[in-house]
Amino acid sequence: MAERLEKLRGQLDVLNMELLALLNKRAEITEEIGKVKAERGMEIYDPIRERQQLENLVDANEGPFGDDTIRHLFKQIFQASAGLQQQEKEKEQKYLVSRKTRMASTVVTLNGIEIGGGQQHIVAGPCSVETPSQMDAVGKLLQQQGIRMMRGGAYKPRTSPYDFQGLGVPGLQLLRETADRYGLTAISEIVNPSDVEMACDYLDVIQVGARNMQNFELLKAVGSIRKPVLLKRGLSATIEELMMAAEYILSRGNDQIILCERGIRTYEKATRNTLDISAVPILKQETHLPVMVDITHSTGRRDIIVQMAKAALAVGADGIMLEVHPDPSVALSDAKQQLDFDQFSTFMDGLRSSGFIKSDRATVRLPV
């Protein structure tokens, strides 16, 4: 009995080696098919072809494996083969966003300010553009603090349709007037592709917000202009999805892109979102684009904002973005997370005292 068992096991060992050789031979043919598909621009997965193969196999099956088992086994082989084709496709694909395609870091120049050129900067302003007096007060504060880039929302995509949606074009006009008055660079979000051309008359940087990171028509629209774009990571987007969103813009010819980590949605409730600080060095390593961090939306907490800013700058962010308002208690949006003027001054003093920011201008540096 033992001798017969060993003999049968020996036969299985031989068959295993034969199956292995056949599987690898099949894999080689699969890779060749993948190359042909890539040349023709065909999709890797062909459900009709897979169904036909499975039907042929089931028709030829004489047991002892049941038909369902045959389907399961060969579907695993088909999936593994598709994985090989995908790997080959990715190997051949040269993404414009990748540092493998462009080794030198992209520097986005905004009115003499270089984002990605080695220095680190601050972008600040209210969540929403509301009134002339509000914007004038913020503009004056930023100028006094040496900050040269001002954000302000004119279009506000909100979770509830009943919340304040922004002033629209009048908000863009007010932001532009304030920026010109105080020598600031204007940054604001656009949500409709048809508004992009109009927005170029008012903005120095067009922001694509988190809720529009995969608004592909909007990405194409901002990719077709030559205006810098600040692209925020989506609420639940992976780093790869953020990179592919940037690829949409780059593929249309616009390489003036600033990536922005703004926190992602997780199960944690201590903060509004979870700041994925690891995204900064990964994006800096995998792409040639500058990276900023929105320290307001990522946490929604004023009490830890200095620490978050230091963390972002310490891991190599090219800048940080935060919100400031003359009186956050009456703000029309995100009242709880905006800093008032005293808090903002304390925030700036905290960065300066720690050596993260020079005293004469809002250009920050990593501590030695």
C-alpha positions in Angstrom: 0.0 0.0 0.0 2.8 2.4 0.9 4.6 1.6 -2.3 1.5 2.4 -4.4 0.9 5.7 -2.5 4.5 6.8 -3.2 4.1 5.9 -6.9 0.9 7.9 -7.2 2.5 10.9 -5.4 5.4 10.6 -7.9 3.0 10.8 -10.8 1.4 13.9 -9.2 4.8 15.5 -8.9 5.5 14.9 -12.6 2.1 16.3 -13.5 2.7 19.3 -11.3 5.9 20.1 -13.2 4.1 19.6 -16.5 1.3 21.9 -15.4 3.8 24.5 -14.2 5.6 24.4 -17.6 2.2 24.7 -19.4 1.1 27.6 -17.2 4.3 29.5 -17.8 4.0 28.8 -21.5 0.5 30.2 -21.4 1.7 33.2 -19.5 4.3 34.0 -22.2 1.5 33.9 -24.8 -0.7 36.0 -22.6 2.1 38.7 -22.4 2.4 38.7 -26.2 -1.4 39.2 -26.5 -1.1 42.0 -24.1 1.5 43.8 -26.3 -0.7 43.4 -29.3 -3.7 44.8 -27.4 -1.5 47.7 -26.2 -0.4 48.5 -29.8 -4.0 48.5 -30.9 -5.3 50.5 -27.9 -7.6 47.6 -26.9 -8.9 46.9 -23.4 -7.1 44.2 -21.4 -10.3 42.5 -20.1 -12.5 41.0 -22.8 -15.6 39.5 -21.0 -17.0 38.0 -24.2 -13.7 36.1 -24.9 -13.6 34.9 -21.3 -17.1 33.6 -21.4 -16.4 31.8 -24.7 -13.3 30.1 -23.2 -15.2 29.0 -20.1 -18.0 27.6 -22.2 -15.6 25.6 -24.3 -13.9 24.2 -21.3 -17.1 23.2 -19.6 -18.3 21.5 -22.8 -15.1 19.5 -23.0 -15.1 18.6 -19.3 -15.5 14.9 -18.6 -14.8 15.0 -14.9 -14.1 14.1 -12.2 -14.0 17.9 -11.5 -17.5 19.4 -11.7 -18.3 22.2 -14.2 -18.4 24.9 -11.4 -14.9 23.8 -10.2 -13.6 24.0 -13.8 -15.0 27.5 -14.1 -13.5 28.6 -10.8 -10.0 27.1 -11.6 -9.8 28.7 -15.0 -11.2 32.1 -13.9 -8.2 32.2 -11.4 -5.9 31.5 -14.3 -7.6 34.2 -16.5 -7.3 36.7 -13.7 -3.6 36.0 -13.2 -3.1 36.3 -16.9 -4.9 39.7 -17.0 -2.6 40.8 -14.1 0.4 40.0 -16.2 -1.0 42.1 -19.1 -1.7 45.0 -16.7 1.8 44.9 -15.4 3.2 44.9 -19.0 0.9 47.8 -19.8 2.1 49.8 -16.8 5.7 49.0 -17.6 5.3 50.4 -21.1 3.1 53.4 -20.0 5.1 56.5 -19.3 3.0 58.8 -17.2 3.7 62.5 -17.6 3.2 63.0 -13.9 5.9 60.5 -13.0 9.4 61.5 -11.9 10.6 58.7 -14.1 9.4 60.7 -17.0 10.7 64.0 -15.7 13.5 63.9 -13.1 13.7 67.6 -12.5 11.1 69.0 -10.1 8.5 71.2 -11.7 8.5 74.8 -10.4 5.3 76.7 -10.6 6.0 80.5 -10.7 3.3 82.8 -9.4 4.0 86.6 -9.7 7.7 86.0 -8.7 6.8 83.2 -6.1 8.4 79.9 -6.9 6.4 76.8 -5.7 8.6 73.8 -5.7 11.8 75.6 -6.0 13.2 74.7 -2.6 11.4 77.4 -0.5 8.1 76.8 1.4 5.2 79.1 1.4 1.9 79.9 3.1 -1.5 80.4 1.4 -4.2 81.9 3.6 -7.6 83.5 3.4 -11.3 83.0 4.3 -13.2 79.8 3.4 -15.7 81.9 1.5 -15.6 85.4 0.0 -18.4 87.2 1.7 -18.2 91.0 1.9 -15.8 93.8 0.8 -15.0 94.7 4.4 -14.2 91.1 5.3 -11.9 90.7 2.3 -10.2 94.0 2.8 -9.4 93.1 6.5 -8.0 89.7 5.5 -5.9 91.2 2.7 -4.4 93.8 5.0 -3.6 91.1 7.6 -1.9 88.9 5.0 0.2 91.8 3.8 1.3 92.7 7.3 2.3 89.1 7.9 4.3 89.0 4.7 2.0 86.4 3.1 1.8 86.7 -0.7 -0.9 84.2 -1.6 -4.6 84.6 -0.8 -7.3 81.9 -1.0 -11.0 82.6 -1.0 -14.0 80.6 -2.1 -16.4 82.1 -4.7 -18.0 78.7 -5.6 -18.6 76.4 -2.7 -19.7 72.8 -3.4 -21.5 71.9 -0.2 -22.9 68.6 1.2 -26.3 70.2 1.8 -28.0 72.0 -1.1 -29.3 74.5 1.4 -25.9 75.7 2.7 -24.2 78.8 1.3 -22.9 78.1 -2.2 -20.7 81.1 -2.6 -21.1 84.5 -4.4 -20.0 83.2 -7.8 -18.6 85.8 -10.2 -19.0 88.8 -7.8 -16.9 86.7 -5.3 -14.1 86.3 -7.9 -14.2 90.0 -8.7 -13.9 90.9 -5.0 -11.1 88.4 -4.5 -9.3 89.9 -7.5 -9.7 93.5 -6.3 -8.4 92.6 -2.8 -5.4 90.7 -4.2 -4.5 93.7 -6.4 -4.9 96.2 -3.6 -2.5 94.3 -1.3 -0.2 92.8 -3.9 -1.4 89.2 -3.4 -1.8 86.2 -5.7 -5.4 85.1 -6.0 -6.4 81.4 -5.6 -10.0 80.1 -5.8 -12.0 77.0 -6.8 -14.0 76.6 -10.0 -16.5 73.8 -10.2 -17.9 74.1 -13.7 -15.8 73.4 -16.8 -17.6 76.2 -18.7 -16.4 78.7 -16.1 -12.7 78.1 -16.5 -12.1 80.6 -19.3 -14.0 83.3 -17.4 -12.1 82.5 -14.2 -8.8 83.2 -15.9 -9.7 86.9 -15.9 -9.8 86.9 -12.1 -7.5 84.2 -10.7 -3.7 83.6 -10.7 -4.3 80.0 -9.7 -7.4 77.8 -10.4 -8.2 75.4 -7.6 -9.8 72.0 -8.3 -11.3 71.1 -5.0 -11.6 67.7 -3.2 -15.1 67.1 -4.4 -14.1 67.7 -8.0 -10.8 65.8 -8.1 -12.4 63.3 -10.4 -14.6 65.7 -12.3 -12.8 64.6 -15.5 -14.4 67.3 -17.8 -13.2 70.0 -15.4 -9.7 68.4 -15.3 -9.6 68.5 -19.1 -10.7 72.1 -19.1 -8.0 73.3 -16.8 -5.5 71.2 -18.6 -6.3 73.0 -21.8 -5.3 76.4 -20.4 -1.9 77.7 -19.3 -3.0 78.9 -15.9 -1.5 77.2 -12.7 -3.8 74.7 -11.1 -4.0 73.7 -7.4 -5.4 70.1 -7.4 -6.7 68.9 -4.0 -6.9 65.2 -3.1 -10.4 63.8 -3.0 -12.2 62.9 0.3 -11.5 59.2 -0.1 -9.1 59.2 -3.0 -5.9 57.1 -3.1 -2.5 58.7 -3.8 -2.6 56.9 -7.2 -6.0 58.4 -8.0 -4.7 61.9 -7.2 -1.7 61.3 -9.5 -4.1 60.1 -12.3 -6.2 63.2 -11.8 -3.0 65.3 -12.4 -2.3 63.2 -15.4 -5.6 64.3 -16.9 -4.4 67.9 -16.7 -0.8 67.2 -17.9 -2.1 65.2 -20.8 -3.8 68.3 -22.1 -0.5 70.3 -22.0 -0.7 72.1 -18.7 2.2 71.1 -16.4 1.7 74.0 -13.9 0.1 71.9 -11.2 0.4 72.0 -7.5 -0.8 68.9 -5.7 -2.5 69.4 -2.3 -3.0 66.9 0.5 -6.1 68.0 2.5 -6.9 64.9 4.6 -8.9 61.9 3.8 -12.1 60.3 5.3 -11.4 57.5 7.7 -13.2 56.0 10.7 -11.4 58.4 13.1 -13.7 61.1 14.6 -11.2 63.1 16.6 -10.5 65.3 13.6 -12.7 66.3 10.6 -10.5 64.3 8.3 -7.3 62.3 8.7 -4.2 64.1 7.5 -2.2 61.6 5.5 1.2 63.1 6.1 2.9 60.2 4.4 1.4 61.4 1.1 3.7 64.3 1.0 7.1 62.4 0.7 5.5 59.8 -1.5 4.1 62.4 -3.9 7.4 64.2 -3.9 9.2 60.9 -4.7 6.8 59.6 -7.3 6.0 62.8 -9.1 7.9 65.9 -10.2 5.1 68.2 -9.0 5.1 70.5 -6.0 3.0 69.5 -3.0 1.1 71.6 -0.5 -0.9 70.6 2.6 -4.2 72.1 3.6 -3.9 72.1 7.4 -7.4 73.5 8.0 -9.6 70.9 6.2 -7.4 68.0 7.1 -8.1 68.4 10.9 -10.9 71.0 11.3 -9.3 71.9 14.7 -7.7 75.1 15.6 -5.9 73.7 18.7 -3.5 71.5 16.8 -3.0 73.6 13.6 0.5 74.7 14.5 1.7 71.2 15.1 0.1 70.1 11.8 1.8 72.9 10.0 5.2 72.0 11.4 4.6 68.3 10.5 3.7 69.2 6.9 6.8 71.4 6.5 9.1 69.0 8.2 8.3 66.2 5.7 9.0 68.4 2.8 5.7 70.1 1.8 6.3 73.1 -0.5 3.7 75.1 1.4 0.7 75.0 3.7 -2.8 76.3 3.2 -5.1 77.5 6.0 -8.2 79.6 6.6 -8.5 82.9 8.5 -11.6 85.1 9.0 -12.1 88.4 10.9 -14.9 86.8 12.9 -15.3 83.0 12.3 -18.4 82.9 14.5 -20.4 84.6 11.8 -18.7 83.0 8.8 -21.0 81.7 6.1 -19.1 78.4 5.8 -16.8 76.3 8.0 -17.0 78.7 11.0 -15.5 76.2 13.5 -12.2 75.6 11.7 -11.2 79.2 10.6 -8.8 81.2 12.7 -9.6 84.7 13.8 -6.9 87.4 13.5 -5.4 86.9 17.0 -5.2 83.2 16.5 -3.6 83.6 13.1 -1.0 85.9 14.6 -0.3 83.4 17.3 0.0 80.7 14.6 2.5 82.7 12.7 4.5 83.5 15.8 4.6 79.8 16.6 6.1 79.0 13.3 8.6 81.8 13.5 9.7 80.9 17.1 10.3 77.3 16.0 12.5 78.3 13.1 9.9 77.2 10.4 9.4 80.7 9.0 11.6 83.7 8.4 10.5 86.9 10.2 10.7 89.2 7.2 8.4 87.3 4.8 6.1 84.2 4.7 8.7 82.0 3.1 9.4 79.0 5.4 12.3 76.7 5.6 13.0 73.3 7.2 14.7 73.5 10.6 18.4 72.5 10.6 
